[in-house]
Amino acid sequence: MAIGTPTVATAGTFYFGADLSYVNEMQDCGAQYRDHGQVKDPFEIFKDHGANLVRVRLWNDPDWTRYSNLADVEKTIARAKGQGMQVLLDFHYSDTWADGDKQIAPKAWASITDTGELSHKLYQFTFDTLAALNAKGLAPDLVQVGNETNPELLGGVKGKPIDWTRNAALLNAGIQAVHDAGKAFPSAPRVMLHIAQPENAEWWFPQAAAAGVKGYDLIGLSYYPKWSSKTLAGLGHTILMLRKTYGVDVMVVETAYPWTLDNADSAPNLLGADALLPGYPATPEGQAKYLADLTQTVIDHGGDGVVYWEPAWVSTGCSTPWAKGSGWDNATFFDFRHGDDTLPGIDFMNRPYLPVSRLLPPAK
């Protein structure tokens, strides 16, 4: 039997998702999303094309923008739940972007050097945020404790050695806060740790385990061919290894691929020719093939989901901190040449996939 899209994603089912953190801002900037020529609610579009999960980022106190704060996140969660989709809440533990190169502590915590005090701050922020969401009927179903935490949480940078005593205390504080707040939820949220690029997960999780990090249910991986040394097959092998070693579910929680190398605006495209894999051209069909093959690879190796990063970050007249427009317009699911109408890549969530059992040895 082929794997289809479950009505409600739960443990043991496959998550087909999209990070839609930019949608509120893009619509405020005038973006209109079309599906077969008709202007529609983008959350409805994603649900219609097979999504059962929406991912949304949260910054602590982003005073440079009015988005990705708690009020904006509440709006996104309400829109997702209104379409019957589950929600993955992504705590960055920063006032701005935290990623695989840097983890910038929020300004309110920046002067705190005591690990115990910092752990308490992180715990309380996590607990209070989740309690506030639950009180409004907006409890997330999955929660990330940190975003691409390759460097040390709250201040680490790429290449700097990790103080695992401190790092484990902070991660465990966040994990415990999710479990504690989740006791009041309609159902317990699943806890995710997230690492950028599969090759980094291969060294990070052994170190985390040795330091006593525990209590998480999911490993999330970012996989961008531009920034990874792994092929699709290599990604599959890493997923299988992580599942066998740590006994938790594994999913690709960020990926993307260009459907063109053209640009809709003056903002440079973040994914150019250097983001391409052999056999997957920068065309609508190439993007769709990449996503279909990636998803089948994840399924073949026992993975639990694929989430596309910011497929609705279309070009508008608004500016980001880097430029006017979008640096992602050529990697969305919306064709800027045709009024931001849907591209075939969005249907990777609706495709029939072969079950993982086809790769298992025959019963003796």
C-alpha positions in Angstrom: 0.0 0.0 0.0 1.3 3.4 -0.9 1.8 6.0 1.9 -0.8 8.7 1.6 -1.4 11.9 3.6 -3.0 11.2 6.9 -5.9 13.3 8.0 -4.2 14.0 11.3 -0.5 13.5 11.8 0.4 11.6 15.0 3.3 9.6 16.2 3.9 6.9 13.6 2.5 8.8 10.6 4.3 10.9 8.0 4.4 14.7 8.3 4.1 16.7 5.1 4.8 20.2 6.1 5.7 23.8 5.3 7.3 26.6 7.3 4.8 29.4 6.7 6.4 31.9 9.2 6.6 34.6 6.5 2.9 34.4 5.3 1.4 37.1 7.6 4.1 39.5 6.7 3.9 38.8 3.0 0.2 39.3 2.9 0.5 42.5 4.8 2.9 43.5 2.1 0.3 42.8 -0.6 1.1 39.3 -1.6 -1.7 37.3 -3.2 -1.4 33.6 -3.6 -3.1 31.8 -6.4 -4.0 28.2 -7.0 -5.0 27.4 -10.6 -5.4 31.1 -11.2 -7.7 31.7 -8.2 -6.6 33.9 -5.3 -6.9 31.8 -2.1 -5.8 31.7 1.5 -2.3 30.2 1.4 -3.0 28.0 4.4 -6.0 26.6 2.5 -3.8 26.1 -0.5 -1.3 24.1 1.5 -4.0 22.0 3.1 -5.6 21.3 -0.3 -2.2 20.1 -1.6 -1.5 17.6 1.2 0.1 19.5 4.1 -0.8 18.2 7.5 1.8 20.3 9.4 2.7 24.0 9.6 6.0 25.1 11.1 6.4 28.5 12.7 9.4 30.3 14.2 9.3 32.3 17.4 11.8 35.0 18.5 12.0 36.2 22.1 11.8 40.0 21.6 12.3 41.0 18.0 12.1 44.8 18.4 13.3 45.2 14.8 10.2 43.6 13.3 6.6 43.0 14.3 6.6 39.5 13.0 7.7 36.2 14.6 6.8 37.5 18.0 4.2 35.8 20.1 1.2 37.7 18.7 2.3 36.9 15.1 2.8 33.2 16.0 -0.6 33.1 17.6 -2.1 34.3 14.3 -0.2 31.7 12.3 -1.1 28.8 14.6 -4.8 29.9 14.5 -4.7 29.9 10.7 -3.0 26.5 10.6 -5.4 24.9 13.1 -8.3 26.5 11.2 -7.4 24.3 8.3 -7.0 21.2 10.5 -3.2 21.1 10.3 -0.9 20.4 13.2 1.7 22.9 14.3 5.5 22.7 14.9 6.6 25.6 17.1 10.3 26.5 16.5 11.9 28.3 19.5 15.0 30.2 18.3 15.8 31.5 21.8 17.0 34.7 20.2 15.6 38.1 19.2 16.7 37.4 15.6 17.8 34.5 13.4 19.6 31.6 15.2 21.1 29.0 12.8 23.9 26.6 12.2 26.5 29.5 12.1 25.5 31.4 15.2 23.2 31.3 18.2 22.7 34.9 19.4 21.3 35.1 22.9 18.3 37.4 23.4 19.3 40.9 24.7 17.4 40.2 28.0 19.7 37.3 28.8 22.9 38.5 27.1 24.6 39.5 30.4 23.8 36.4 32.3 26.8 34.1 32.7 25.6 31.7 35.4 24.4 28.5 33.7 21.8 27.8 36.4 20.2 31.3 36.1 20.3 31.1 32.3 18.7 27.6 32.3 15.9 29.0 34.6 15.3 31.9 32.2 15.1 29.5 29.2 12.8 27.1 31.1 10.4 29.9 32.2 10.3 31.5 28.8 9.5 28.2 27.2 6.9 27.2 29.8 5.2 30.6 29.9 5.0 30.7 26.1 3.4 27.3 25.8 1.0 28.0 28.7 -0.1 31.2 27.0 -0.7 29.4 23.7 -2.6 26.6 25.4 -4.8 29.1 27.3 -6.0 30.4 23.9 -6.6 27.0 22.4 -3.4 27.2 20.3 -1.2 24.5 21.8 1.4 23.3 19.3 1.6 19.6 18.6 5.4 19.5 18.2 8.0 21.9 19.8 11.6 22.6 18.7 14.0 23.3 21.6 16.3 25.5 19.5 16.8 26.1 15.8 19.8 24.6 14.0 21.7 24.3 17.3 25.0 23.1 15.8 26.8 25.8 17.9 26.3 26.1 21.6 22.9 27.4 22.6 22.6 31.1 23.5 25.9 32.5 22.2 27.8 29.8 20.3 29.2 30.3 16.9 30.3 27.9 14.2 33.8 26.5 14.9 33.9 27.4 18.6 34.1 24.4 20.9 30.9 23.6 22.8 30.8 23.7 26.6 28.7 20.6 26.9 28.0 21.0 30.6 26.4 24.4 29.9 24.8 23.3 26.6 23.2 20.2 28.0 21.8 22.1 31.0 20.2 24.6 28.6 18.8 22.0 26.3 17.5 19.9 29.1 15.8 22.9 30.7 14.0 23.6 27.4 13.0 19.9 27.0 11.7 19.8 30.6 9.7 23.0 30.1 7.9 21.5 27.1 7.1 18.3 29.1 5.9 20.3 32.1 3.8 22.8 30.1 2.5 20.0 27.9 0.8 18.3 30.9 -2.0 20.8 30.5 -2.3 20.4 26.7 -5.1 18.4 25.1 -2.4 15.9 24.1 1.3 15.9 25.0 3.5 17.8 22.5 6.4 16.0 20.9 9.9 17.5 21.5 12.4 18.0 18.7 16.1 18.8 18.6 17.2 20.4 15.3 20.6 20.3 13.6 21.6 21.8 10.3 22.8 19.4 7.7 22.9 15.6 8.3 26.7 15.3 8.5 26.6 17.6 11.5 24.1 15.4 13.3 26.5 12.6 13.1 28.9 14.3 15.5 26.5 16.4 17.5 24.1 13.8 18.8 26.9 11.5 20.2 28.3 14.5 22.1 24.8 15.4 23.3 24.1 11.9 24.5 27.5 11.8 26.4 26.6 15.1 28.1 23.2 13.7 29.2 20.8 15.4 26.9 17.6 13.4 27.0 13.8 13.5 26.8 13.3 14.4 23.2 11.1 12.5 20.8 12.3 13.7 17.4 15.5 14.7 15.5 14.9 17.4 12.9 17.5 17.9 10.1 18.0 20.7 7.7 19.0 19.4 4.4 20.1 21.9 1.7 22.3 20.5 -1.0 24.1 23.9 -1.3 25.4 23.6 2.3 25.6 19.8 2.8 28.3 17.3 1.8 25.7 14.6 1.6 23.9 13.3 -1.4 20.3 12.2 -1.2 21.5 8.7 -0.5 23.9 10.0 2.2 21.0 11.8 3.8 19.1 8.5 3.9 21.9 6.6 5.5 22.2 9.3 8.2 18.5 9.1 9.0 18.7 5.4 9.3 21.7 5.6 11.6 20.1 8.2 13.9 16.9 6.2 14.2 18.8 3.0 15.1 21.2 4.7 17.5 18.9 7.0 19.4 15.5 5.2 19.1 13.7 8.4 18.1 11.9 9.6 15.0 13.8 11.6 12.4 12.5 14.0 9.9 13.8 16.6 7.4 12.4 19.8 9.0 14.0 22.2 6.4 14.7 21.8 2.8 14.2 23.8 -0.4 15.1 23.7 -4.1 15.0 26.4 -6.9 12.5 26.1 -9.7 14.3 28.8 -11.7 17.6 30.7 -11.6 15.8 33.9 -12.6 15.1 36.6 -10.1 11.8 38.5 -9.5 13.4 41.5 -7.8 16.7 43.2 -6.7 17.2 40.8 -3.7 19.9 38.3 -4.6 18.6 34.7 -4.8 20.0 32.7 -1.8 19.8 29.5 -3.9 21.5 29.8 -7.2 23.3 27.3 -9.5 25.4 26.2 -6.6 22.3 24.8 -5.0 21.7 22.3 -7.7 22.2 18.5 -7.7 22.9 16.5 -10.9 19.7 15.4 -12.6 17.6 18.1 -10.9 17.6 21.2 -13.1 16.3 24.6 -11.8 12.9 24.1 -13.4 9.4 23.6 -12.0 9.8 19.9 -13.0 13.3 19.7 -11.5 12.1 21.1 -8.2 9.2 18.7 -8.1 11.5 15.7 -8.9 13.9 16.7 -6.2 11.1 16.8 -3.6 9.6 13.5 -4.7 13.0 11.7 -4.6 13.9 13.4 -1.3 10.6 12.3 0.3 11.0 8.8 -1.0 14.5 8.6 0.4 13.2 9.8 3.8 10.5 7.1 3.7 12.9 4.4 2.5 15.1 5.0 5.6 12.3 5.1 8.1 12.0 8.9 8.4 8.9 10.6 9.6 8.4 13.7 7.5 9.5 16.4 5.2 9.0 20.1 5.8 9.7 22.7 3.1 11.2 26.0 4.4 9.3 29.1 3.5 7.6 28.1 0.2 5.4 31.2 0.4 8.2 33.8 0.8 7.3 35.5 -2.4 8.5 38.8 -3.8 6.7 42.0 -2.6 7.5 45.6 -2.3 8.6 45.2 1.4 12.2 44.8 2.6 14.0 42.3 4.7 17.1 43.2 6.7 19.1 42.3 3.5 17.3 43.8 0.6 13.9 44.9 -0.9 11.9 41.9 -2.1 12.6 38.2 -1.4 15.9 36.2 -1.6 13.7 33.1 -1.9 11.4 33.9 -4.8 13.0 31.3 -7.0 12.6 28.6 -4.4 8.9 29.1 -3.5 6.0 27.0 -4.6 4.5 30.1 -6.4 5.4 31.2 -9.9 6.2 34.9 -10.0 5.9 34.8 -13.8 2.2 33.9 -13.5 0.9 36.0 -10.6 2.3 33.7 -7.9 0.3 30.7 -9.0 1.1 27.3 -7.6 4.0 25.3 -9.1 4.0 21.5 -9.4 6.5 21.2 -6.5 3.7 21.8 -4.0 2.2 18.5 -4.9 5.1 16.5 -3.5 2.8 16.2 -0.4 0.0 14.5 -2.4 2.1 12.0 -4.4 1.8 8.3 -3.8 5.0 6.9 -2.2 6.2 3.4 -2.0 6.2 2.0 1.6 9.5 1.5 3.4 8.7 -2.2 3.6 9.9 -2.7 0.0 13.5 -2.3 1.2 13.3 -4.7 4.1 14.6 -8.2 3.6 12.0 -10.9 3.0 10.7 -12.8 5.9 12.4 -16.2 6.4 
